[in-house]
Amino acid sequence: MHDISDLELRGVPGVFVASSEFVTAAEAQSKSLGYSAMARVFTPHPIQDRTDDEMRNYADAAFEQIVAQITAG
């Protein structure tokens, strides 16, 4: 999240992507960084035991949402 915050401060759009287990932590950290509007996309959890194909499916499912977050004004 620090990287996304830094990118945004430099005028480079960024999106934080994590699994759904981290929704509450992401809200707290983005607020503590002073950037509660940080763009974020969450994938299903857990991911550590997913196959490569399952991870590609997660990425494919999140792709349009990530693009939308990056290109939103």
Secondary structure by P-SEA (a helix, b strand, c coil): caaaaaaaaacbbbbbbbccccaaaaaaaaaaaccccccccccccccccccaaaaaaaaaaaaaaaaaaaacc
